[in-house]
Amino acid sequence: MGGGFRRISPPIHEKSSRAGAGAGAGTDAGSAARHPFPVTGHPTYTGHTPSAPIGGSVPSGWSSSRDPSPEASRLLIERAHEELVAGNLDDRRLQQVRPIVRDSWQRAWRDRVGAEGLPRLDFTREALETYRTAHPLAGAMDLIRTLLLPGAPEDSGVIVAVGDHAGRLLWVEGDLQQRMLSGEMGFVEGANWSEGVVGTAAPGTALALGESVQIHHAEHYNRLVQPWSCTAAPVFDPETRRILGVLDVTGGSEAATPQARMLVDATARAVEAELMIARLRARAEAPATASAPRRPLRASVQRAQLQVLGRDRARLEAAGDASSGERVIELSARHAEILLMLAVHRQGLSADRLAELVYGEGASPDTLRPEMVRLRKVLERISPELVPQSRPYRLPIALETDAQNVLSLLDRGAHRVALSAYRGPVLPDSDAPGVVELREGLRGTLRETMLTEASVDVLLSYADIPEGADDAEVLRLCLEMLPARSPRRAGLVSRIEKLEASA
């Protein structure tokens, strides 16, 4: 067990010549409804916890006699899953599915979780960095890497993920090729993998039950995840026994063996011990004569997003604390251009530079100033924290944009999620130089990523949107990657011939 996990091949049934043709190949991601998983605080597990207390022994909690035979039972499990998704909860095949899996399926079905949906992304890159830096498990990451990813993590053969109490993945590390493949199903940092969002999967089910869980291939509720196997264990607060987060190992069959479960369980207990030791050390070092001065309360965090993809009139959403709620407005074309430039250039812009980005080369700042006055008045009504400062022009708080969100998803390898989030060009009717540059940059990055990294089913989806529909190189690559007997080949050949005829 000290040697970690041995190298395994990607857990897919049909692989193309490219590494990108991975999880979910041959399956079109559906648009099934995905419902938020409300979390009002850290859940407390009050039932029996099979994990040993700190310093105790770690039982395996797993009997190979209860393990489903991958070859013999996969078809049965898949058919049982189809019956459950169709609402046939009394089908006899469901009784042959492991109770822990069957119960989880039923919870997901009752919560209307989509069987082919993508997980939602709960954090932007900046918000994720801020959140996980303050998370209790941040200080244990070195220990987790040492125990679960010894040697060279990028060639370990598995993915190790660490999530919070709500199932949101905070760290996703490990084998580089496996991470590229799993990114297609949205297994990326910032994504929500709770049961209420993706259904049965080791991280979310372990959090739901408060104990370690292993899910094998077809036992996953979401069809996009069924090529994978995973083992996860919750991490408890060593004093209150509240759930702090979850440790997960994902990969091929080797990621869900009895040895894998023992290793993940042992790592979770080691993390809890490390947290307890750190607390005791901090208490011992604290001054005994006087209590530490209280820190001033932090002001409520404001979150704002500017939606510009496929929209002529940008939509601004600003959310404050519980008392202020959320406000939404549509901006004029010019105000949208100015605000987008300030959101992208967070370091600030001089009046001359901002005028050039909005009006064109040689534009005078005098043309910009009246619009800035009007924009300030609009923003004061929705959120005073968004009113731009001067010299240089800059926003006091970070303003997220859906365009930058797509770029972040592409960078994290979540190609399918990124394509789903891409609603169209950035402010398509705008001819502002800065907007045109951002629009073409996003379009080019999306195309290049699809051509070089995406799996065949994601590439086919890209070929169905305007950006890829008339791209002969994209269509030819789809044709090259598809199996010889795929029924989709004929349509691609016809589209390529039409393009060549009109050239």
VOGU-3710 file (C-alpha; in Angstrom, 3 decimals, decimal comma):
1> mgggfrrisp> 0,000/0,000/0,000  2,956/2,327/0,611  3,711/2,333/-3,090  0,428/4,088/-3,931  -1,427/3,233/-7,106  0,150/1,604/-10,110  -0,178/3,100/-13,574  -3,442/2,227/-15,309  -4,784/2,853/-18,778  -7,574/5,386/-19,328
11> pihekssrag> -10,942/3,960/-18,213  -12,705/4,117/-21,540  -14,206/1,499/-23,808  -13,308/2,936/-27,204  -10,279/5,178/-27,578  -9,348/7,228/-30,582  -5,800/8,015/-31,518  -6,051/11,185/-29,450  -6,023/11,392/-25,662  -9,122/13,563/-25,767
21> agagagtdag> -11,512/10,812/-26,930  -12,324/9,740/-23,424  -15,046/9,688/-20,838  -18,488/9,645/-22,292  -17,329/8,888/-25,852  -20,234/8,089/-28,081  -22,740/9,657/-25,666  -24,383/12,988/-26,279  -24,645/15,009/-23,096  -28,291/15,630/-22,414
31> saarhpfpvt> -29,908/18,788/-21,241  -31,619/17,092/-18,318  -32,574/19,405/-15,521  -30,002/19,926/-12,823  -31,237/21,099/-9,451  -29,159/22,985/-6,904  -28,131/21,118/-3,792  -28,915/23,552/-0,963  -26,401/23,512/1,866  -27,072/25,763/4,794
41> ghptytghtp> -24,032/24,774/6,814  -21,624/21,983/7,559  -23,539/18,694/7,845  -23,056/16,738/11,039  -23,024/12,952/10,800  -24,700/11,529/13,869  -25,023/7,870/12,919  -22,480/5,076/13,087  -19,138/5,943/11,519  -17,268/2,826/10,395
51> sapiggsvps> -13,967/4,680/10,335  -11,747/4,132/13,324  -11,127/7,008/15,749  -7,775/8,724/15,804  -5,121/6,268/16,832  -7,376/3,234/16,311  -7,338/0,501/13,729  -8,801/1,026/10,279  -11,193/-1,732/9,155  -11,439/-2,397/5,468
61> gwsssrdpsp> -15,240/-2,101/5,500  -15,272/-3,983/2,212  -15,889/-7,614/1,346  -14,915/-8,889/-2,073  -17,832/-11,316/-1,922  -20,171/-8,344/-2,215  -18,202/-6,882/-5,084  -20,099/-6,954/-8,372  -18,303/-8,932/-11,050  -17,478/-6,323/-13,732
71> easrlliera> -17,936/-8,727/-16,623  -20,969/-10,647/-15,349  -23,028/-7,872/-13,821  -22,277/-4,741/-15,833  -25,103/-5,395/-18,314  -27,538/-6,171/-15,514  -26,594/-2,958/-13,683  -26,950/-0,898/-16,853  -30,416/-2,351/-17,521  -31,449/-1,778/-13,910
81> heelvagnld> -30,253/1,809/-14,213  -32,312/2,327/-17,383  -35,416/1,020/-15,633  -34,903/3,285/-12,634  -34,299/6,385/-14,772  -37,506/5,536/-16,631  -39,347/5,481/-13,292  -39,736/1,699/-12,984  -38,641/1,515/-9,362  -40,204/-1,908/-8,867
91> drrlqqvrpi> -38,233/-3,616/-11,615  -36,794/-6,888/-10,293  -33,311/-6,120/-11,637  -32,976/-3,298/-9,129  -32,946/-5,886/-6,335  -29,693/-7,283/-7,745  -27,945/-3,930/-7,497  -25,967/-3,275/-4,315  -28,304/-1,653/-1,735  -25,956/1,291/-1,185
101> vrdswqrawr> -26,034/2,012/-4,934  -29,754/1,340/-5,373  -30,642/3,679/-2,494  -28,415/6,389/-3,923  -29,975/5,991/-7,378  -33,419/6,393/-5,860  -32,367/9,558/-4,005  -31,026/10,994/-7,249  -34,181/10,010/-9,147  -36,417/11,623/-6,529
111> drvgaeglpr> -34,303/14,786/-6,698  -34,727/14,822/-10,499  -30,988/14,623/-11,131  -30,202/14,363/-14,847  -28,736/11,027/-15,934  -26,518/12,761/-18,494  -26,206/16,243/-17,046  -22,967/18,109/-16,389  -22,110/19,268/-12,872  -22,489/22,958/-12,264
121> ldftrealet> -19,460/25,105/-11,573  -19,872/26,764/-8,176  -16,656/28,800/-8,164  -14,806/31,023/-10,564  -11,022/30,684/-10,502  -10,550/33,657/-8,168  -13,404/32,696/-5,852  -12,066/29,136/-5,671  -8,593/30,314/-4,725  -9,943/32,515/-1,953
131> yrtahplaga> -12,266/29,835/-0,595  -9,836/26,937/-0,535  -7,005/28,999/0,976  -9,164/29,454/4,071  -10,523/25,886/4,082  -9,510/23,631/7,019  -8,117/20,978/4,648  -5,717/23,402/2,938  -3,060/22,764/5,574  -3,319/18,992/5,086
141> mdlirtlllp> -2,765/18,961/1,326  0,925/18,061/1,587  0,029/15,063/3,738  -2,704/13,994/1,305  -0,323/14,209/-1,647  2,333/12,234/0,216  -0,056/9,388/1,058  -2,172/9,223/-2,111  0,189/10,522/-4,808  3,702/9,263/-4,013
151> gapedsgviv> 6,345/9,607/-6,702  5,398/11,606/-9,779  1,727/12,650/-9,372  1,304/13,523/-13,042  2,070/9,895/-13,974  0,328/8,168/-11,063  -2,482/6,564/-13,059  -5,239/8,013/-10,848  -6,843/11,328/-9,964  -6,985/12,509/-6,360
161> avgdhagrll> -9,673/15,068/-5,544  -10,373/16,896/-2,300  -13,812/18,428/-1,840  -15,608/20,442/0,817  -18,605/19,450/2,946  -20,986/20,329/0,100  -19,249/18,152/-2,493  -17,535/21,008/-4,333  -14,111/19,951/-5,623  -11,371/22,229/-4,310
171> wvegdlqqrm> -8,274/20,357/-5,490  -8,033/17,905/-8,402  -4,538/16,507/-8,909  -2,772/13,426/-10,195  -2,303/11,741/-13,553  -2,247/14,322/-16,348  -3,880/12,134/-19,022  -6,597/10,967/-16,636  -7,354/14,561/-15,637  -7,735/15,545/-19,293
181> lsgemgfveg> -10,192/12,696/-19,809  -12,167/13,334/-16,633  -12,400/17,027/-17,452  -14,793/16,073/-20,243  -17,398/15,093/-17,656  -16,764/18,175/-15,519  -14,542/16,554/-12,872  -12,612/19,779/-12,315  -11,807/22,153/-9,492  -14,798/24,275/-8,571
191> anwsegvvgt> -17,410/21,787/-9,846  -20,152/20,475/-7,566  -20,116/16,665/-7,264  -22,719/16,259/-4,551  -25,390/13,576/-4,916  -27,993/16,245/-5,479  -26,170/17,456/-8,592  -24,588/14,402/-10,271  -26,258/11,513/-8,465  -24,365/8,422/-7,369
201> aapgtalalg> -20,595/8,987/-7,318  -18,102/8,263/-4,573  -17,528/11,869/-3,367  -21,183/12,851/-3,084  -22,423/9,502/-1,796  -19,665/9,350/0,844  -20,799/12,771/2,077  -24,459/11,716/2,030  -23,786/8,569/4,094  -20,948/9,819/6,275
211> esvqihhaeh> -18,751/6,827/5,461  -16,312/5,633/2,820  -17,838/4,470/-0,452  -16,691/2,729/-3,632  -18,581/3,069/-6,905  -17,729/0,822/-9,853  -18,261/1,898/-13,472  -21,966/1,299/-14,327  -23,019/1,922/-10,726  -22,662/5,664/-11,328
221> ynrlvqpwsc> -25,995/7,397/-11,807  -24,672/9,756/-14,465  -23,938/7,925/-17,717  -21,014/10,231/-18,500  -19,235/8,955/-15,368  -19,830/5,239/-15,942  -16,449/4,564/-17,609  -14,782/5,380/-14,255  -14,442/3,833/-10,800  -13,827/5,736/-7,592
231> taapvfdpet> -13,266/5,498/-3,842  -14,049/8,317/-1,418  -14,069/8,891/2,327  -15,345/11,854/4,353  -13,035/13,820/6,617  -14,512/14,740/10,003  -13,674/17,553/12,365  -11,686/15,726/15,078  -13,595/17,489/17,882  -17,123/18,224/16,671
241> rrilgvldvt> -17,354/15,301/14,182  -18,856/17,615/11,599  -17,953/16,704/8,031  -15,223/19,033/6,763  -14,768/17,538/3,328  -14,105/14,432/1,292  -11,105/12,623/-0,215  -11,607/10,851/-3,531  -9,517/8,636/-5,792  -10,822/8,223/-9,359
251> ggseaatpqa> -9,499/6,115/-12,221  -9,946/2,638/-13,647  -10,859/-0,519/-11,733  -7,706/-0,203/-9,603  -9,162/2,944/-8,014  -11,941/0,923/-6,367  -10,181/-2,108/-4,874  -10,248/-3,122/-1,174  -6,662/-1,834/-0,908  -7,700/1,523/-2,371
261> rmlvdatara> -10,456/1,840/0,211  -8,086/1,036/3,059  -5,611/3,633/1,784  -8,227/6,380/1,382  -9,751/5,606/4,796  -6,314/5,666/6,423  -5,495/8,974/4,752  -8,729/10,533/6,012  -7,923/9,433/9,555  -4,355/10,753/9,225
271> veaelmiarl> -5,720/14,119/8,099  -8,022/14,262/11,129  -5,087/13,488/13,406  -3,020/16,192/11,725  -5,811/18,741/12,267  -6,067/17,807/15,952  -2,316/18,076/16,485  -2,244/21,481/14,791  -5,055/22,746/17,042  -3,392/21,479/20,219
281> raraeapata> -0,117/23,095/19,170  -1,861/26,406/18,456  -3,580/26,360/21,856  -0,318/25,626/23,636  1,405/28,532/21,913  -1,433/31,025/22,570  -0,779/33,620/25,335  -2,259/32,419/28,599  -2,633/35,857/30,247  -4,802/37,657/27,786
291> saprrplras> -7,149/36,694/25,064  -6,208/37,605/21,537  -7,815/40,800/20,245  -10,851/40,254/18,127  -10,495/40,849/14,438  -12,929/43,284/12,896  -15,785/41,670/11,060  -15,240/41,453/7,306  -17,700/43,343/5,199  -20,147/41,276/3,227
301> vqraqlqvlg> -18,598/39,949/0,017  -20,189/41,278/-3,149  -20,381/38,986/-6,181  -21,115/40,390/-9,606  -21,179/38,857/-13,069  -21,452/40,389/-16,509  -23,047/38,141/-19,139  -21,914/39,073/-22,645  -21,928/35,806/-24,618  -24,434/35,795/-27,465
311> rdrarleaag> -26,041/38,981/-26,148  -26,293/42,421/-27,765  -27,334/43,947/-24,450  -25,163/42,706/-21,606  -26,821/41,462/-18,424  -25,323/42,556/-15,104  -26,076/40,520/-11,977  -24,982/41,815/-8,576  -25,481/39,786/-5,374  -24,830/41,097/-1,894
321> dassgervie> -25,544/39,698/1,543  -28,845/38,194/2,618  -30,340/41,599/3,343  -29,536/43,138/-0,048  -30,293/40,093/-2,215  -29,626/40,111/-5,949  -30,298/42,786/-8,557  -30,226/42,358/-12,327  -30,206/44,954/-15,106  -29,550/45,081/-18,839
331> lsarhaeill> -26,947/47,590/-19,973  -26,852/49,685/-23,107  -24,386/48,602/-25,791  -21,874/51,346/-24,932  -22,080/50,787/-21,178  -21,620/47,058/-21,747  -18,439/47,706/-23,771  -16,969/49,982/-21,096  -17,815/47,670/-18,217  -16,489/44,622/-20,072
341> mlavhrqgls> -13,158/46,345/-20,694  -12,874/47,268/-17,006  -13,766/43,699/-15,997  -11,095/42,227/-18,288  -8,402/44,791/-17,376  -8,646/44,526/-13,623  -5,412/46,408/-13,056  -7,081/49,528/-14,435  -6,942/51,593/-17,635  -5,987/55,165/-18,350
351> adrlaelvyg> -8,620/57,381/-19,905  -6,709/57,385/-23,210  -6,410/53,590/-23,324  -10,033/52,944/-22,347  -11,201/55,406/-25,019  -9,141/53,530/-27,642  -10,536/50,140/-26,602  -14,117/51,404/-26,784  -14,092/53,994/-29,603  -11,011/53,147/-31,612
361> egaspdtlrp> -7,490/54,380/-32,167  -7,040/58,124/-31,710  -10,298/58,587/-29,790  -10,332/61,445/-27,311  -10,986/60,816/-23,596  -13,460/63,695/-23,813  -15,739/61,359/-25,780  -15,538/58,772/-23,012  -16,138/60,990/-19,978  -19,880/61,704/-20,504
371> emvrlrkvle> -20,553/57,965/-20,885  -18,605/57,270/-17,700  -20,801/59,750/-15,823  -23,948/58,052/-17,086  -22,539/54,562/-16,350  -21,693/55,588/-12,778  -25,285/56,686/-12,209  -26,589/53,353/-13,507  -24,218/51,346/-11,320  -24,932/53,396/-8,212
381> rispelvpqs> -28,538/52,227/-8,375  -27,680/48,534/-8,637  -24,464/48,293/-6,613  -22,355/51,219/-5,342  -19,408/48,820/-4,955  -19,263/48,535/-8,758  -18,925/52,263/-9,476  -15,597/52,677/-11,342  -12,771/54,603/-9,720  -10,688/57,137/-11,657
391> rpyrlpiale> -6,994/57,599/-12,439  -6,832/54,943/-13,619  -10,343/53,780/-14,372  -10,824/50,548/-12,467  -13,499/48,542/-10,626  -13,262/48,392/-6,813  -14,328/44,715/-6,768  -13,797/41,844/-9,167  -16,445/41,588/-11,868  -16,761/38,101/-13,329
401> tdaqnvlsll> -17,728/37,609/-16,956  -19,190/34,543/-18,623  -16,557/34,907/-21,365  -13,693/34,605/-18,902  -15,506/31,721/-17,235  -15,404/29,765/-20,520  -11,672/30,461/-20,856  -11,144/29,245/-17,285  -13,047/26,021/-17,972  -10,995/25,369/-21,116
411> drgahrvals> -7,820/25,948/-19,136  -8,962/23,411/-16,521  -9,704/20,789/-19,173  -13,486/20,896/-18,717  -14,153/21,001/-22,445  -17,714/19,713/-22,362  -18,688/22,143/-19,589  -16,968/25,026/-21,401  -18,823/24,282/-24,629  -22,092/24,138/-22,713
421> ayrgpvlpds> -21,313/27,535/-21,134  -20,448/29,133/-24,482  -23,660/30,898/-25,535  -22,255/32,635/-28,591  -19,822/35,429/-29,527  -18,945/38,220/-27,118  -21,359/41,146/-27,731  -21,794/40,085/-31,383  -22,932/43,502/-32,680  -20,124/45,469/-31,056
431> dapgvvelre> -17,279/46,865/-33,164  -15,334/48,264/-30,207  -11,673/47,235/-30,755  -11,302/45,798/-27,252  -14,487/43,750/-27,587  -13,515/42,490/-31,056  -10,132/41,375/-29,694  -11,748/39,516/-26,794  -14,384/37,969/-29,078  -11,836/36,653/-31,564
441> glrgtlretm> -9,477/35,524/-28,808  -12,178/33,449/-27,130  -13,374/32,032/-30,443  -9,811/31,088/-31,428  -9,020/29,513/-28,064  -12,234/27,501/-28,153  -11,527/26,237/-31,659  -7,914/25,349/-30,954  -8,849/23,477/-27,781  -11,581/21,546/-29,576
451> lteasvdvll> -9,162/20,535/-32,337  -6,295/19,507/-30,099  -7,780/18,221/-26,842  -11,528/17,528/-26,991  -13,041/14,056/-27,250  -15,013/13,083/-30,343  -18,438/13,617/-28,805  -17,483/17,104/-27,589  -15,975/17,887/-30,986  -19,217/16,762/-32,654
461> syadipegad> -21,154/19,111/-30,377  -18,800/21,930/-31,360  -19,474/21,127/-35,024  -23,175/21,759/-34,372  -22,769/25,382/-33,225  -22,203/28,240/-35,705  -18,474/28,493/-34,885  -17,832/24,897/-35,969  -20,635/24,154/-38,409  -18,785/25,410/-41,503
471> daevlrlcle> -15,285/24,525/-40,359  -14,017/21,848/-42,760  -11,031/21,022/-40,562  -13,329/20,328/-37,607  -15,629/18,144/-39,704  -12,737/16,144/-41,161  -11,280/15,545/-37,713  -14,676/14,324/-36,477  -14,775/11,930/-39,421  -11,281/10,696/-38,614
481> mlparsprra> -12,080/10,091/-34,947  -15,431/8,330/-35,397  -15,550/4,518/-35,568  -15,806/3,117/-39,106  -19,420/2,009/-38,647  -20,699/5,108/-36,873  -24,048/6,294/-38,312  -22,881/9,877/-37,970  -20,216/9,526/-40,659  -22,630/9,887/-43,578
491> glvsriekle> -23,896/13,265/-42,376  -20,352/14,540/-41,915  -19,330/13,424/-45,396  -22,343/15,249/-46,857  -21,507/18,456/-44,983  -17,867/18,336/-46,097  -18,893/17,815/-49,744  -21,248/20,832/-49,562  -18,498/23,001/-48,125  -16,053/21,921/-50,825
501> asa> -18,644/22,512/-53,544  -19,329/26,056/-52,354  -15,649/26,921/-51,912
//
